[in-house]
Structures are given as C-alpha cells and as structure tokens.
Amino acid sequence: PIAPPWDEASKNFAYYLAKNVTGHDFYLLTNGMIPDLPVEIHLKPIYTSNDFSYLQKMRLVKHLHKMRKDFDIFHYIFTPTKQNAFLIKNFVAHKNGQSRVIQTIATLREDLYSDREIKYLIFGDLVITYSDYAKNKLNSLGFENVKRVYPGIALDEYKKTEKYEKLMREKNITKSNFVINFTGEYTRLGAIDLVIDSFLEVAKIIPEVKLSLAVRIKNDKDAQKKNEVLKKLKENNLLDKVSFFDDGNYKMPPVYNLCDISIFPVSNMRGKFDVPLAVIEAMACEKPVIISDLPILREFATPDNSVIIPKESTAALSKAIFALYENPIRRQEIGKIARNFVETNFDIKKVAEIYRQIYEKL
C-alpha cells in the first residue's frame, strides 16, 4: 500500500513520482489518507491494512480487475514474481486495448529465476529498468520494449546539513566523534557481519569512532541476527558506541547527516534494487561511500564518487575507513563529486520529466 511509514523504496518512489509529474492525474492505491498532496493525485483506499499480506494482495487483484478499463495507463512499480505475474496476466487481464501497461522493475532476481522464467515475468507494453545491466539482460532475451530510467530521490530533502543537535544528544554523539553509517539489512546482502567485524578493528585504532546502524527488522530472522550483533558488541564493550535506527520513527536525511562516512560492503545484491537507494541517498548528503566491487554496482559507483573495495574483505573495509578518517579533505572531495553525480542522474524532478514524456508517448 502506498502509505506511511515511508520505509520501502518502491512505494516511496511511486509517491514522489506522482507528486512530481505534471500534466497527468494519478490514482494511488492506499489504505486511508495521505496529507498534502497536489490536486492531480487521487487516493483509492482499496486496502484495509498497511501490511501487504496475502489478504491485501488478493484485495489488490480484485480491485485491479474491477478497474482494468478505468484508466489510460496502469503503472506497476514492483519486482515481478511468478505469482504476481500470473495473477495480473490471468485475473487483471489488460487485454481490452483501452489501457497501456508499464512495468518498472527494480531488479530481475537472476538468483531465483532462469531466463525462461524471467521472460514469463514480463507483461508490460513498456518495461522500465533501474539499470543498464537489467535492460541489456532483457534485450538479450528478445525484449525490445525496454527503457532504462534511474530511480529518483527528492534532493531538496536529501542534502548536506549540519548534524542535528537533538539527534546527537539522543544518541550520545559529540562533534568530536567519527561516525560511520551502515544502511542495509541484517540477513540479506551478506554485509552485517563484515560491518561489525570491521568496527571491532577500527575501534581499537580510533577511540572516538561510533557506528550508526540504520537497519530495519523485517522478520524473525532479522530480529535473531540483531540479537547476535548486540551480543557481540556487548562482549567487546562497544555497545555504547553503536546507535540503532530500526523502529521506523526516524527520517533518513538526519541519519545520513549524523555520520562522516557511509558504508555499503555487501557480498551480493540478491533482492535489492539494482541501484540501492541507501547509497544514492548518502551520496546526495555528500557523504563518501565505501562500496563493494560488484558488477551490478559498477554502473554508478566510480573511483571518483566513492571508495571501491573488494567484497567480503574485513581488512579492506577497515583500511578504507581509516584512510577516510585520516583525510577529511578527501572525504569532502568525494562527497561533492557524489552529490554532483546524484544531481545529474537521480533528481526526482528530472526523473519525473522523463516519465511524463513516457506517459504522453504511450
């Protein structure tokens, strides 16, 4: 459901896209009211809960079937699965010739699906990918109706600011602290153990270091992993140096601006956007980002706008952190280049204009 809390990238993107595209009326499928929307945005409260459970998914299919002739364009912004592709193809059935279908696909999940299965997941008149990597993959499978458009973020919100004093007091952080931020996941992407092990090393060398963990707990496995992290930090007397942002009550720009650097040392990108917004948002706030050298990430991470390290290397991560700690001028240089890169490629206003042209062409 497109509704608060704004803690899921696809619905966030749908919300900001609708707010920034001009000249078209949007109908957002939600669970109640969303304040402060332009008059061109209309809400259809088809859900009874913000939890996208099986019941809510069935409500979605039911209402999509009812509305299949009501709109000029149906725009789906989610990662396709065999289940949702089957339901849309067979029960929504956009075959009346009156409406067009756009699929915006954040990632293809090649770890789960064969080429044949990926072909089954595609049903849009136009398919928009978040990366050239995914676009080239679909082209190789015979799809010509594919366009790459990067996701957009609100740069008037994600920008460099002073550290919020209230948040500093709450998290017991002073201006003398060197704060490392990790925005990621506990059980996916294979990063959290590396982050903690590196922090244990860095804390021995940099007494004033602190760690910010903006990591959501999505399920029982995540909760279990967080408990393991807490135990390890307690055993090493470092728990008081770590701040957790996982209860959904924090906006991310102040969290990014609380830190001096951000890290994204993932082992894989399974289930994540091809372009992870946790990296783009940090860049927008002019934070130097340490990032793993993965093929999918090379599309936007360069030696100029980030610090690229080998994956699964605690030593490399610790070395990169220490190098940035010692060189504040280099941190500033990377941050400014990163901000310029984001302004060029990920500004939601520029992205919205691309979509406006797409809608009109369809």
N, C-alpha and C positions, 0 to 999 in steps of 0.2 A: 504493500500500500504506500502511495506517495503521501507521507505524513510524518510528523515528528515521532521519535527523535531522528535527526538528520545524521545518522551514523552508518549509512550504507551507500556506497558510491553510486550505484545505478540510479536509485531514486533521487539522490542529491542532484545528479546530472540532469535527470528529467525535470526536476523542479526549477533549476537555474536556467535550463534551456528554454522552458516555457516562459519564464519571466523576461528573457532577453530577446526572443524572436519577435519581430514586429510584423504587423500586417496579416496576422492569422489568429483565429480563435483556437484555443486549446481546451480540451476536456481532460482533466486529471482524475484518475481513479484513486479514490482515497477512502478514509474512514473518519468522516467528520469535516470540520472546518480548518482551513489554513488561512491565517490572517494576512493582511497587507499584500494582496495580490492585485495585479492590473485587471482592468475590466475585461480584457480579452481572455482571461483564464477562468474557466468554469469548473466547478468541482462536481464529480459524480460519486457520492458516498456509497459505493457498492459493497464495501467490506464492513464487517462487524468487529474486527479486531486488527491491530497493527501487526500482530504475529501472523506471518504468512504461512499458516498451517495448511494441511490438506483440505480442510473445510473451506478456508478462504480461497484456495486455488480453484476449488470447484465453483465457488461463487463467481470468481473471475471468468471462468469459461462460460458459465451460464449467461452472465451479463454481456460478454463479448458476442455470444451467439445472438442475443436479442438486439444488440446494437450494430450488427455487422453491415447494415445498409444505411446507417445514420450519418456516417462521416466520409469525407473525401479521402482521408489518409488515416491508416492505423499505423502507429509508430511503436514498435516493441523494442524496449531497451532492457535486455537481459541476456544472460548467457544461455543459449539453447541447450536443451537436454532432449533425450529421446521421448520422454514423457510429455513435456510441454509442446514439442514439435508435433507429436501425434495428436494431441488434443486440439491444437489450433488448426491443423490440416483437416481434421475429420469432424470437429464439432463446431468450430467457429466458421470454417469454410468460406474464406474470402474469394468466392468464385463468381460473384454476381456481376463483375465488370464495372461496378459503380464506385468501388473504393480501391485505393492502392495501398500496398503494404511495404513498410520499411522495417528492416531488421538492423538494429545497431548492436553489434556483437563485441563484447569486451575482450573475449578470449575464446579460442576454439577447443580447448581441452583435448589436445592431441594425446595427452597421457591416458585419457579414458576411451577415446573413440578412434576407430580405424578410418581410413579415407572414405570408405563406403558409408560408414555411419555418419561422418561429418556431412557428406553430401545429402543425407536424409534430413539433417537438421536445418537445411536452408530452404526457406519457403517465401522469402520476400521478393517483391518486384525489384527492390533495390536493397543491397546488403552493404552496410557501412561498418568498417572495421576500425579499431583503435590503433592499428599498427600496419605498416607496410608488410611486415612479416606475415600477418594473417591474410592480408589482401593477396599477396603473392601465392600463399598456400591455396586460397580459393580459386585464384586464376588457374593454378596448375591442375585443379580438379575439374576445370571446364566452365567455371562461372565467370561470365563477363560483366555481369551487372553488379560490380563491386567497386566501392569507392572508399578510400581511407580518409577519415576525418578524426583528428586527435580529440580527446575529451577536453572540455573547458572547465576552468575554475574562475571564481569571482576574485579578480585581482584587487578590487577595492577592499576586500576583506582579508585576503591572503597577501600580506605585505609586511615589510620590516617595521617593527615598532620597538619602543623601549620595553624592557621587561616589566610585566605588571607587578607592582609592589604588593598588592593584595595576594596574588598567587604566590609570590616569593615568600611572604610571611606564612601563608598556609602550608607550604611545602618546606619551610625552613631552609630556604636558599638565599644566599647573600650575593652581592655583586662580585665578590672575590672567588666564588665558586666557578669551576669549569664544568658546564652541564652538557651531557651527551643525551640526545634523544633517540629512542627507537620507537617508531610507529609501525607495528606489524601484527603478527599473530603468535599465539602460544604453541599451537600444534602443527600448523601448516607452514610451508615455506622453508622449514629447517634452519631457522635463524636464532631462536631464543637461547639455546644452549651456548652458541658461539658468542652471543652478546654478553651473557653472564660470565662466561669463562674469560673473555677479554676484559671485562670490567674488573674482575678479580685481579688481573695482572696490572691493569692501568692504575688501580687504586693504590698499589704498592709504590708507584713512581710519582703519582700526582695526588698528594694528600687532599687537595681541595676539590677533587673531582666528585661529581654527582651524576646519577643516571635517572633519566625520565623514561618511564615505560608507558606509552600510550597504546595499550594492547587490550582489545576487547575480549571478554569472556563470552563465547558464543554457545558453549555446550559443556557437558560434564568433563570431557577430555581437557578442555581449556582450563577449567577450574582445578582439575588434578595437577596439570602442569604448573599452574601458578603456585600451588602449594609446594611443589618441588622447588620452584625458584625461591620462594620465601624461606624454605628450609636451608637451602644452600647459602643464601645471603646471611641468615642468622648464624650459621656455623662459621662463617668468615667475618662476623662482626661488621657487616656492611649494610644491614637493613636500613639503618638510619640515613644512609646516603642514597637511597632509592625512593623515587616518587612514582606512585601508580595513578594512572588516569584511565580507569576502566569501568566507571559507573554510569557513563552516558551523560553526566552533568557538566561536562567541560566542552567549550568550543575550542577547536583546534588551533586557530591563529595564535592565541595567547600561549598555548603549549609549545608550539614551534618557536615562538619568540622568547620563551623562557630559556631556551638552550643556546649553546655556542656552536654546536655541530649536530648533524643528524646522520644516522647510520642505517643502512639497508643491506646487511650482509647475508642475503638469502641464498639458500642452496638450490632452490628451484622456484618456479613461478606457477606451479600447479594450482588452478582455481583462482588465481589473481588476475586482475586486469593486465593486459599486455603492457600498458603504461600505468604503473602503480601511482595513484594519486598521492600516496604518502610521500613519495619522492618529489613529485611536481609541486605539492603544497609547500614542502620545506624549502625547495629552490625559490619559490615565489617570495618567501620570507627572508631571502638572501642568506640562507644557511648552507654552508658547504656540506655536501652529502658524500659519505663514503658508501660505495655501492659495489656489489659483486659483478665480476666479469662474466655475465651470462649473455648468450647470443641475442635473446629477446630484448635485453636491456641496452644493447649497444646502439639501438636505433635512436635513443635520445641522450644517453649518458656518454660524455666525451671526456678526455683528459683535461679539457678547458673548463667545463662546467661542473665537474665532480671529481672525486678521487676514486679510481677504479682499482679494486684489489682482487686477487684470486679467491674463488669461492672456497668455503669450508676451511679457512686458514685463520686460526685464532691469532697466530703470530703476526700475520699481515694486517689484520684489523687493528691490533694493539699498536703496531708500528705506525700505521696511518693516523690513528687517533693522537699519538704522541707527537707526530710531526706537525699536525694542525695545532695542537696545544702550544707548541713552541713558536709558531709563526702566525701571529694574529693578522699580519698584513696579508699573508697568503689566504687566510680564511676570508678576509674581506674581498679580495680579488675574485676568488671562486664564487662567492655569494653574489657579487654584482653581475658576473657573467651568467650565472644561473638564472638570475632574475630577468635579465635581458632575453635569454633563451625562452623562458616561460612567457614573457610578454609577446614574443613573436609567434609562438606556436600554440599556446594553451589559454589564451584570453577568452573567457566565455563570450564576450561580445563579438569577437572575430569568429568564433566557432558558430555562434547563433546566426550570424550573417550567412555563413556557408549553408547552414540548414535551411534558412529562409529561401535561399536560391534553389535548394533541392526540392523543397515543398512546392514552390511555384512551377518548377520544371515538371514535376510529376502531375 
